[in-house]
Amino acid sequence: MSSFLSDLLKQSSARHDHLCPRQVLGVRMGLAGLAAIGLEAPMPRKAALVIIETDGCFADGIEVATGATVGHRTLRVKDFGKIAAVFANVQTGQALRLAPQLDIREGALRYAPQLKSRYYAQLKGYQFMPVAELFSFEEVLLEPPLEAIISRPGLRTKCARCGEEISNARQVFKNGVTLCKTCAGIGYYRVKPVS
């Protein structure tokens, strides 16, 4: 294991007071994903967009390895409950989805056969497995496209229904009216009716 990988694993484990297999997968996937789209880790400022498909320990590993953050608008979470991520190169538009190989847990056991616990075998094995044995790589097209996801910071408008400000071209036009996604009926919550 390289000292660079070791340092990243220490940074990730510091966020949890322990190191777990999902953090290792996050760090390894972050490094592999950036390399696959032609970028070094940590990525240059806003050079990539990383969309992860779950939260938790895995997310911290990705963040530590890539330098992508929600605050810099370079990390997004689309919670599908999967240990997977899309890495999109902002300059070239190339987008790749990485996911663990289907037999990854059994593969980890081959790299740490001396460990009786599957958990610790995965923790150790994931650190040493070759990238090709860890992850599948699939070229993808983003929906909406990368340009629409990134948008242009600073764009602002108001929702005609609730009056709240909408940033970064996230508004919806319905029957000729500018609405936020919630007022358009496609938000992640709805207002509880007054009893």
Backbone as CSV, one residue per row, in Angstrom:
resi,resn,N_x,N_y,N_z,CA_x,CA_y,CA_z,C_x,C_y,C_z
1,MET,0.852,-1.176,0.000,0.000,0.000,0.000,0.894,1.235,0.000
2,SER,0.548,2.207,-0.840,1.350,3.430,-0.932,1.128,4.306,0.293
3,SER,2.088,5.178,0.549,1.941,6.098,1.681,0.823,7.099,1.407
4,PHE,0.579,7.441,0.114,-0.511,8.344,-0.249,-1.850,7.714,0.139
5,LEU,-2.057,6.451,-0.228,-3.291,5.753,0.136,-3.410,5.648,1.649
6,SER,-2.330,5.317,2.314,-2.332,5.215,3.777,-2.744,6.536,4.424
7,ASP,-2.210,7.645,3.918,-2.568,8.969,4.454,-4.045,9.271,4.248
8,LEU,-4.564,8.946,3.068,-5.984,9.192,2.796,-6.876,8.349,3.707
9,LEU,-6.496,7.106,3.946,-7.280,6.239,4.837,-7.264,6.784,6.266
10,LYS,-6.129,7.325,6.684,-6.062,7.945,8.020,-6.981,9.159,8.102
11,GLN,-6.992,9.974,7.062,-7.878,11.151,7.048,-9.343,10.733,7.105
12,SER,-9.691,9.700,6.345,-11.078,9.234,6.338,-11.455,8.639,7.689
13,SER,-10.572,7.829,8.264,-10.882,7.191,9.554,-10.977,8.219,10.677
14,ALA,-10.270,9.337,10.559,-10.338,10.381,11.581,-11.738,10.975,11.685
15,ARG,-12.493,10.885,10.602,-13.868,11.401,10.612,-14.825,10.479,11.361
16,HIS,-14.408,9.240,11.618,-15.291,8.245,12.239,-14.701,7.589,13.486
17,ASP,-13.485,7.906,13.817,-12.771,7.251,14.923,-12.499,5.781,14.655
18,HIS,-12.658,5.350,13.421,-12.322,3.983,13.027,-12.241,3.947,11.503
19,LEU,-11.704,2.863,10.970,-11.663,2.657,9.531,-12.538,1.460,9.211
20,CYS,-13.423,1.603,8.230,-14.299,0.496,7.848,-14.133,0.196,6.361
21,PRO,-14.611,-0.973,5.908,-14.475,-1.337,4.502,-15.076,-0.316,3.533
22,ARG,-16.187,0.307,3.897,-16.804,1.276,2.980,-15.955,2.531,2.823
23,GLN,-15.238,2.932,3.859,-14.320,4.066,3.713,-13.202,3.705,2.744
24,VAL,-12.683,2.484,2.875,-11.615,2.038,1.975,-12.126,2.042,0.535
25,LEU,-13.345,1.527,0.327,-13.914,1.540,-1.021,-14.082,2.968,-1.532
26,GLY,-14.517,3.883,-0.666,-14.677,5.271,-1.071,-13.360,5.902,-1.501
27,VAL,-12.322,5.704,-0.707,-11.011,6.264,-1.040,-10.493,5.642,-2.334
28,ARG,-10.549,4.316,-2.423,-10.037,3.640,-3.624,-10.844,4.028,-4.858
29,MET,-12.186,4.118,-4.718,-13.015,4.494,-5.856,-12.749,5.944,-6.263
30,GLY,-12.563,6.836,-5.296,-12.262,8.224,-5.615,-10.988,8.350,-6.437
31,LEU,-9.957,7.639,-6.024,-8.688,7.668,-6.757,-8.836,7.069,-8.151
32,ALA,-9.508,5.917,-8.230,-9.681,5.230,-9.516,-10.570,6.034,-10.462
33,GLY,-11.623,6.634,-9.932,-12.541,7.405,-10.761,-11.876,8.625,-11.376
34,LEU,-11.139,9.371,-10.563,-10.434,10.538,-11.100,-9.407,10.119,-12.147
35,ALA,-8.651,9.070,-11.856,-7.635,8.606,-12.811,-8.288,8.198,-14.138
36,ALA,-9.440,7.559,-14.054,-10.118,7.078,-15.258,-10.618,8.213,-16.152
37,ILE,-10.875,9.387,-15.573,-11.300,10.533,-16.393,-10.151,11.516,-16.626
38,GLY,-8.936,11.060,-16.324,-7.745,11.834,-16.660,-7.353,12.914,-15.675
39,LEU,-7.765,12.776,-14.416,-7.429,13.789,-13.412,-6.638,13.172,-12.272
40,GLU,-5.769,13.982,-11.675,-5.018,13.548,-10.500,-5.804,13.860,-9.238
41,ALA,-5.494,13.132,-8.189,-6.131,13.359,-6.882,-5.152,14.102,-5.987
42,PRO,-5.627,15.050,-5.192,-6.975,15.599,-5.259,-7.141,16.404,-6.534
43,MET,-8.371,16.454,-7.017,-8.617,17.092,-8.312,-8.358,18.589,-8.251
44,PRO,-7.948,19.156,-9.382,-7.855,20.613,-9.447,-9.238,21.215,-9.198
45,ARG,-9.275,22.405,-8.695,-10.529,23.075,-8.316,-11.587,22.991,-9.419
46,LYS,-12.706,22.390,-9.078,-13.892,22.287,-9.942,-13.620,21.631,-11.280
47,ALA,-12.647,20.720,-11.346,-12.322,20.031,-12.596,-13.252,18.856,-12.863
48,ALA,-13.938,18.386,-11.823,-14.825,17.238,-11.988,-16.079,17.426,-11.150
49,LEU,-17.085,16.675,-11.520,-18.291,16.548,-10.717,-18.381,15.090,-10.316
50,VAL,-18.559,14.832,-9.031,-18.685,13.470,-8.527,-20.090,13.321,-7.957
51,ILE,-20.811,12.327,-8.454,-22.165,12.047,-7.976,-22.133,10.683,-7.310
52,ILE,-22.366,10.663,-5.991,-22.333,9.404,-5.262,-23.758,8.902,-5.035
53,GLU,-23.903,7.584,-4.940,-25.220,6.970,-4.869,-25.611,6.505,-3.475
54,THR,-24.869,6.941,-2.467,-25.233,6.687,-1.078,-24.491,7.683,-0.206
55,ASP,-24.876,7.727,1.052,-24.180,8.608,1.987,-23.382,7.749,2.965
56,GLY,-22.961,8.305,4.075,-22.259,7.545,5.108,-20.753,7.489,4.889
57,CYS,-20.165,6.438,5.432,-18.704,6.279,5.433,-18.107,6.332,4.032
58,PHE,-18.788,5.707,3.092,-18.336,5.697,1.704,-18.150,7.129,1.189
59,ALA,-19.101,7.999,1.505,-19.053,9.390,1.051,-17.821,10.101,1.593
60,ASP,-17.483,9.841,2.844,-16.298,10.475,3.415,-15.030,10.015,2.709
61,GLY,-14.966,8.743,2.360,-13.809,8.235,1.615,-13.668,8.908,0.262
62,ILE,-14.788,9.057,-0.449,-14.779,9.736,-1.749,-14.311,11.178,-1.588
63,GLU,-14.853,11.864,-0.596,-14.523,13.276,-0.390,-13.037,13.456,-0.080
64,VAL,-12.505,12.625,0.801,-11.091,12.724,1.173,-10.192,12.464,-0.034
65,ALA,-10.525,11.454,-0.832,-9.669,11.083,-1.963,-9.721,12.086,-3.108
66,THR,-10.904,12.639,-3.376,-11.063,13.487,-4.557,-10.906,14.973,-4.282
67,GLY,-11.218,15.393,-3.062,-11.273,16.813,-2.759,-12.613,17.423,-3.156
68,ALA,-13.533,16.604,-3.670,-14.865,17.089,-4.048,-15.673,17.357,-2.784
69,THR,-16.430,18.456,-2.795,-17.273,18.789,-1.648,-18.597,19.361,-2.133
70,VAL,-19.598,19.230,-1.293,-20.905,19.822,-1.588,-20.762,21.342,-1.666
71,GLY,-19.974,21.909,-0.773,-19.796,23.362,-0.731,-19.189,23.942,-1.996
72,HIS,-18.327,23.198,-2.657,-17.727,23.668,-3.919,-18.555,23.254,-5.129
73,ARG,-19.698,22.599,-4.866,-20.599,22.144,-5.920,-19.926,21.128,-6.834
74,THR,-19.001,20.332,-6.268,-18.316,19.297,-7.034,-18.696,17.905,-6.555
75,LEU,-19.532,17.821,-5.520,-19.988,16.538,-4.988,-21.495,16.594,-4.813
76,ARG,-22.178,15.602,-5.339,-23.638,15.500,-5.209,-23.979,14.112,-4.693
77,VAL,-25.075,14.031,-3.966,-25.573,12.742,-3.470,-26.931,12.478,-4.110
78,LYS,-27.035,11.387,-4.822,-28.301,10.862,-5.334,-28.465,9.532,-4.615
79,ASP,-29.220,9.528,-3.548,-29.252,8.367,-2.660,-30.084,7.228,-3.235
80,PHE,-29.390,6.295,-3.905,-29.991,5.071,-4.414,-29.621,3.891,-3.513
81,GLY,-28.875,4.174,-2.432,-28.470,3.114,-1.526,-27.405,2.192,-2.105
82,LYS,-26.631,2.678,-3.055,-25.598,1.854,-3.706,-24.217,2.453,-3.476
83,ILE,-23.252,1.580,-3.271,-21.850,1.997,-3.189,-21.384,2.158,-4.635
84,ALA,-21.638,3.328,-5.206,-21.286,3.602,-6.600,-21.163,5.111,-6.759
85,ALA,-20.491,5.515,-7.826,-20.326,6.949,-8.084,-20.070,7.189,-9.563
86,VAL,-20.507,8.350,-10.021,-20.192,8.815,-11.368,-19.155,9.919,-11.232
87,PHE,-18.131,9.842,-12.072,-17.068,10.837,-12.129,-17.144,11.492,-13.499
88,ALA,-17.391,12.804,-13.532,-17.517,13.522,-14.799,-16.427,14.582,-14.895
89,ASN,-15.669,14.535,-15.971,-14.635,15.523,-16.239,-15.325,16.743,-16.836
90,VAL,-15.278,17.875,-16.150,-15.987,19.082,-16.564,-15.458,19.596,-17.900
91,GLN,-14.170,19.457,-18.151,-13.566,19.955,-19.397,-13.951,19.101,-20.598
92,THR,-13.857,17.778,-20.474,-14.087,16.893,-21.621,-15.523,16.397,-21.707
93,GLY,-16.249,16.424,-20.598,-17.609,15.901,-20.568,-17.679,14.400,-20.352
94,GLN,-16.543,13.714,-20.320,-16.533,12.270,-20.107,-17.097,11.940,-18.733
95,ALA,-17.994,10.963,-18.681,-18.593,10.544,-17.413,-18.524,9.025,-17.301
96,LEU,-17.960,8.556,-16.186,-17.832,7.124,-15.928,-18.483,6.790,-14.594
97,ARG,-19.212,5.674,-14.572,-19.802,5.181,-13.330,-18.977,4.001,-12.855
98,LEU,-18.530,4.080,-11.601,-17.797,2.993,-10.973,-18.672,2.362,-9.913
99,ALA,-18.637,1.043,-9.852,-19.366,0.285,-8.837,-18.498,-0.900,-8.451
100,PRO,-18.685,-1.434,-7.245,-17.906,-2.608,-6.863,-18.206,-3.790,-7.783
101,GLN,-17.180,-4.567,-8.082,-17.398,-5.812,-8.819,-18.368,-6.680,-8.017
102,LEU,-19.177,-7.461,-8.694,-20.205,-8.249,-8.014,-19.626,-9.259,-7.023
103,ASP,-18.412,-9.730,-7.269,-17.785,-10.716,-6.378,-16.716,-10.098,-5.478
104,ILE,-16.842,-8.798,-5.212,-15.794,-8.074,-4.488,-15.534,-8.646,-3.090
105,ARG,-16.582,-9.046,-2.385,-16.380,-9.559,-1.020,-15.579,-10.863,-1.028
106,GLU,-15.892,-11.743,-1.967,-15.130,-12.993,-2.074,-13.696,-12.701,-2.511
107,GLY,-13.542,-11.719,-3.400,-12.209,-11.329,-3.848,-11.348,-10.832,-2.705
108,ALA,-11.957,-10.073,-1.795,-11.206,-9.551,-0.648,-10.667,-10.676,0.212
109,LEU,-11.423,-11.755,0.327,-10.982,-12.895,1.147,-9.695,-13.506,0.601
110,ARG,-9.518,-13.468,-0.718,-8.286,-14.013,-1.318,-7.066,-13.168,-0.951
111,TYR,-7.272,-11.884,-0.639,-6.155,-10.995,-0.319,-5.866,-10.931,1.180
112,ALA,-6.730,-11.539,1.974,-6.512,-11.577,3.429,-6.998,-12.915,3.985
113,PRO,-6.467,-14.031,3.466,-6.963,-15.352,3.877,-6.692,-15.691,5.342
114,GLN,-5.718,-15.007,5.936,-5.369,-15.281,7.331,-6.397,-14.707,8.308
115,LEU,-7.238,-13.807,7.835,-8.232,-13.180,8.714,-9.541,-13.979,8.678
116,LYS,-9.997,-14.413,9.820,-11.203,-15.253,9.910,-12.481,-14.435,9.758
117,SER,-12.473,-13.216,10.226,-13.650,-12.355,10.136,-13.769,-11.790,8.720
118,ARG,-14.949,-11.931,8.109,-15.174,-11.386,6.766,-14.995,-9.867,6.776
119,TYR,-15.456,-9.210,7.829,-15.340,-7.750,7.949,-13.871,-7.331,7.844
120,TYR,-13.005,-7.952,8.638,-11.593,-7.560,8.642,-10.883,-8.015,7.367
121,ALA,-11.334,-9.105,6.782,-10.769,-9.531,5.503,-11.113,-8.519,4.416
122,GLN,-12.344,-7.998,4.445,-12.727,-6.961,3.475,-11.948,-5.678,3.734
123,LEU,-11.842,-5.297,4.992,-11.107,-4.084,5.356,-9.677,-4.145,4.817
124,LYS,-9.014,-5.272,5.001,-7.631,-5.423,4.552,-7.559,-5.687,3.043
125,GLY,-8.400,-6.578,2.549,-8.363,-6.942,1.133,-8.619,-5.770,0.206
126,TYR,-9.592,-4.929,0.544,-9.907,-3.777,-0.310,-8.733,-2.816,-0.436
127,GLN,-7.839,-2.827,0.525,-6.684,-1.940,0.471,-5.647,-2.412,-0.548
128,PHE,-5.639,-3.719,-0.839,-4.585,-4.287,-1.677,-5.060,-4.821,-3.019
129,MET,-6.348,-5.001,-3.191,-6.859,-5.550,-4.447,-6.562,-4.609,-5.615
130,PRO,-6.222,-5.159,-6.775,-6.053,-4.311,-7.964,-7.385,-3.639,-8.316
131,VAL,-7.309,-2.457,-8.875,-8.504,-1.679,-9.201,-9.469,-2.480,-10.075
132,ALA,-8.944,-3.231,-11.051,-9.805,-4.004,-11.949,-10.599,-5.081,-11.204
133,GLU,-10.083,-5.575,-10.089,-10.813,-6.555,-9.286,-11.783,-5.885,-8.325
134,LEU,-11.556,-4.619,-8.042,-12.432,-3.873,-7.132,-13.676,-3.325,-7.826
135,PHE,-13.482,-2.696,-8.993,-14.559,-1.899,-9.576,-14.845,-2.226,-11.023
136,SER,-16.108,-2.047,-11.393,-16.499,-2.043,-12.796,-16.522,-0.584,-13.245
137,PHE,-16.253,-0.351,-14.511,-16.230,0.986,-15.098,-17.219,0.987,-16.260
138,GLU,-18.116,1.964,-16.265,-19.126,2.026,-17.304,-19.278,3.476,-17.763
139,GLU,-19.133,3.719,-19.063,-19.338,5.071,-19.579,-20.826,5.368,-19.539
140,VAL,-21.191,6.558,-19.067,-22.597,6.916,-18.917,-22.862,8.304,-19.502
141,LEU,-24.137,8.555,-19.771,-24.616,9.874,-20.156,-25.446,10.382,-18.993
142,LEU,-25.166,11.570,-18.538,-25.880,12.125,-17.392,-27.228,12.697,-17.814
143,GLU,-28.211,12.504,-16.948,-29.555,13.066,-17.141,-29.932,13.834,-15.895
144,PRO,-30.090,15.134,-15.923,-29.853,16.005,-17.072,-28.370,16.054,-17.421
145,PRO,-28.023,16.648,-18.575,-26.622,16.715,-18.988,-25.746,17.485,-17.992
146,LEU,-24.463,17.247,-18.077,-23.486,17.864,-17.168,-23.642,19.383,-17.095
147,GLU,-23.827,20.031,-18.226,-23.953,21.495,-18.239,-25.147,21.954,-17.404
148,ALA,-26.244,21.213,-17.473,-27.434,21.583,-16.705,-27.245,21.302,-15.215
149,ILE,-26.530,20.232,-14.891,-26.273,19.916,-13.481,-25.402,21.002,-12.861
150,ILE,-24.352,21.373,-13.574,-23.429,22.388,-13.057,-24.087,23.761,-13.069
151,SER,-24.807,24.073,-14.137,-25.490,25.348,-14.300,-24.484,26.486,-14.250
152,ARG,-24.968,27.667,-13.934,-24.096,28.825,-13.776,-24.377,29.433,-12.413
153,PRO,-23.401,29.406,-11.515,-23.606,30.016,-10.199,-23.997,31.482,-10.348
154,GLY,-24.837,31.933,-9.461,-25.225,33.327,-9.466,-26.569,33.592,-10.129
155,LEU,-27.087,32.617,-10.876,-28.404,32.789,-11.476,-29.458,32.701,-10.382
156,ARG,-30.369,33.663,-10.354,-31.398,33.674,-9.312,-32.726,34.108,-9.904
157,THR,-33.776,33.509,-9.375,-35.136,33.922,-9.710,-36.010,33.612,-8.506
158,LYS,-37.280,33.986,-8.555,-38.193,33.714,-7.436,-39.324,32.814,-7.898
159,CYS,-39.763,31.976,-6.984,-40.907,31.112,-7.241,-42.182,31.962,-7.194
160,ALA,-43.013,31.824,-8.212,-44.252,32.602,-8.282,-45.259,32.173,-7.215
161,ARG,-45.118,30.971,-6.671,-46.082,30.499,-5.675,-45.629,30.797,-4.246
162,CYS,-44.445,30.328,-3.852,-44.018,30.501,-2.451,-43.170,31.751,-2.234
163,GLY,-42.624,32.317,-3.307,-41.824,33.529,-3.204,-40.370,33.306,-2.832
164,GLU,-39.966,32.051,-2.570,-38.570,31.782,-2.202,-37.653,31.901,-3.416
165,GLU,-36.405,32.272,-3.137,-35.415,32.408,-4.191,-34.967,31.033,-4.676
166,ILE,-34.748,30.923,-5.975,-34.257,29.691,-6.602,-32.928,30.037,-7.264
167,SER,-31.874,29.295,-6.919,-30.534,29.562,-7.449,-30.149,28.557,-8.521
168,ASN,-29.188,28.946,-9.332,-28.489,28.065,-10.262,-29.386,27.377,-11.279
169,ALA,-30.408,28.079,-11.750,-31.300,27.575,-12.807,-32.006,26.279,-12.416
170,ARG,-32.447,26.181,-11.167,-33.147,24.985,-10.696,-34.674,25.142,-10.749
171,GLN,-35.152,26.243,-11.340,-36.580,26.481,-11.411,-37.238,25.569,-12.453
172,VAL,-38.552,25.484,-12.354,-39.366,24.711,-13.279,-40.388,25.676,-13.875
173,PHE,-40.668,25.525,-15.150,-41.694,26.337,-15.794,-42.914,25.459,-16.012
174,LYS,-44.027,25.844,-15.391,-45.255,25.062,-15.485,-46.391,26.012,-15.866
175,ASN,-46.998,25.744,-17.017,-48.070,26.600,-17.527,-47.625,28.063,-17.614
176,GLY,-46.365,28.268,-18.036,-45.844,29.612,-18.218,-45.455,30.335,-16.944
177,VAL,-45.451,29.621,-15.811,-45.153,30.227,-14.511,-43.847,29.629,-13.980
178,THR,-43.004,30.466,-13.387,-41.751,30.023,-12.778,-42.026,29.519,-11.367
179,LEU,-41.684,28.245,-11.123,-41.919,27.626,-9.820,-40.661,26.940,-9.316
180,CYS,-40.548,26.832,-7.990,-39.511,25.973,-7.410,-39.989,24.525,-7.591
181,LYS,-39.090,23.583,-7.455,-39.458,22.180,-7.672,-40.540,21.711,-6.705
182,THR,-40.505,22.180,-5.470,-41.513,21.759,-4.499,-42.895,22.249,-4.921
183,CYS,-43.012,23.515,-5.285,-44.313,24.057,-5.704,-44.782,23.435,-7.021
184,ALA,-43.841,22.936,-7.825,-44.196,22.264,-9.077,-44.580,20.804,-8.842
185,GLY,-44.476,20.337,-7.576,-44.873,18.968,-7.252,-43.793,17.928,-7.433
186,ILE,-42.522,18.355,-7.577,-41.439,17.384,-7.757,-40.344,17.556,-6.710
187,GLY,-40.703,18.110,-5.563,-39.751,18.301,-4.476,-39.574,17.033,-3.665
188,TYR,-38.748,17.084,-2.662,-38.517,15.941,-1.792,-39.382,15.994,-0.540
189,TYR,-40.206,17.015,-0.397,-41.126,17.121,0.737,-42.393,17.813,0.257
190,ARG,-43.409,17.755,1.088,-44.603,18.559,0.851,-45.005,19.162,2.174
191,VAL,-45.620,20.303,2.127,-46.018,21.029,3.342,-47.170,20.294,4.000
192,LYS,-47.028,20.101,5.301,-48.063,19.413,6.072,-49.282,20.335,6.191
193,PRO,-50.473,19.813,5.855,-51.679,20.640,5.962,-51.947,21.039,7.406
194,VAL,-52.490,22.229,7.572,-52.848,22.724,8.911,-54.110,22.011,9.347
195,SER,-54.097,21.477,10.586,-55.260,20.730,11.080,-56.311,21.652,11.614
